[in-house]
C-alpha cells in the first residue's frame, strides 16, 4: 500500500532522532497498520465482488423476464391472429348465409309477383283453345305448355342463364300470344336485361304497363328503380312511377306497400 507523504515525513523525522528500541516499536506499529489496511482492502474487494455479483444476477433475471415477455407477446399475437382468423371465417359464413337467405327471399317475392300478374291477366283474358287436332284426324305435335315454358324461363333466370331465359320467354310469347303468362314472360324478359341494359329492360316493362295495365304494378316498380339507379338519380321520374302504383287497382300487390314507404320518405 502507499502511505501518505505527511506520514512518511513524520516517520523519517522520528527515525532520525529516536533510539533503536523506539524505531523498532514504530516499525512494529507500522506493520500492524499495514496488516489492518490490507484486511480492509480485502473486505472492500469482497464486498465489491458481492455487489457486482448481485447486480449481474439482477441483470440476468431482467433479461430472462424480457425474453419471457417477448415470447408471451409473440405467442399471444399468434393466438390473437388465429382468433381473428376464426372470427373472420365466421363473419364470412354468416355473410354467405345472409346472402343465400336474401336470394331465397327475392326468389319468393318474384314468384308471388308472377302469380299476381298471372291471376290479373287470367281474369281479363279468355282462355286460349287447346285444340291440337287437324281436320284430317291426325294429331299435331305437342308443344310445351305455356306454364311449363314460363317455369323453365324463371328457372333459367334465377340460375343466371339470362340468354336461355330470353329464348324461352320469347318462345312462350310467340307460341301462346293470348296466354295469361304473357305479361309475366315480358316481365321476365325485362329482368333478364335489368340492370345491365336498363334501356332494353325499360322497353319490356313499358310494354306490360301499356298492354296489360292490370298486371303493371311490378313493372311500374321496376321502372321506378331504374330511375333511382341513374347517375344522378331521377327522383322526379321515380316518384311518378311510385304514385301510379299507389292506387286501389294495385292495393293487393306486394309492391304497393314498398311504394307507399318510398313516397313517405320522399314527400
Number of C-alpha atoms within 10 A of each C-alpha: 7 6 8 8 9 9 10 12 11 11 15 11 11 14 16 10 10 12 10 10 9 13 16 13 11 16 14 12 12 13 12 12 12 15 12 12 13 13 12 12 13 12 12 12 12 12 12 12 12 12 12 12 12 12 12 12 12 12 12 12 12 12 12 12 12 12 12 12 12 12 12 12 12 12 12 12 12 12 12 12 12 12 12 12 12 12 12 12 12 12 12 12 12 12 12 12 12 12 12 12 12 12 13 12 12 13 15 12 14 17 15 14 21 22 14 21 27 22 16 18 22 15 12 13 13 11 11 11 8 7 8 11 12 9 6 6 7 9 11 10 7 8 10 11 14 21 15 13 22 25 18 16 28 27 16 18 19 16 10 12 14 20 14 15 27 23 12 22 26 19 18 25 20 11 15 15 15 18 22 24 26 25 30 27 31 24 28 25 27 27 24 25 18 16 16 10 12 17 14 16 24 23 15 21 25 20 17 24 20 12 11 18 19 20 27 27 29 25 29 26 21 25 23 23 20 20 20 17 14 11 7 8 13 15 16 12 16 22 20 14 21 25 18 16 25 19 12 9 15 20 13 12 20 16 22 22 15 15 21 15 12 14 16 9 7 10 6
